[in-house]
């Protein structure tokens, strides 16, 4: 009796395994690229909101009667703010600070921070 016991894998099985492995690796590589892009956008959003928040603090440190519209450049951001009097109620100013990225990522959307500033009563 001759028994023919084969050990190992056939060529077809090896090719299928390599194909499945390659598809998995390509998916991981594409996911890594998407992750890097998402992290870069998150960093830009964080920077924009931080810069806008810093400017809001500086604006609110000014006396109530001297709050006016303005703009300035801070690092890679152009900040502009609009002050609307008696909105939404009397003796309250609505301050809207908008940050726009300049430089490399000009297509970055603007970020806006809005605060209300009430006149202090003594």
PyMOL commands that set and color helices and strands:
alter all, ss='L'
color gray80, all
select helices_A, chain A and resi 11-60+64-66
alter helices_A, ss='H'
color red, helices_A
select strands_A, chain A and resi 70-74+77-84+92-101+111-118
alter strands_A, ss='S'
color yellow, strands_A
deselect
rebuild
show_as cartoon
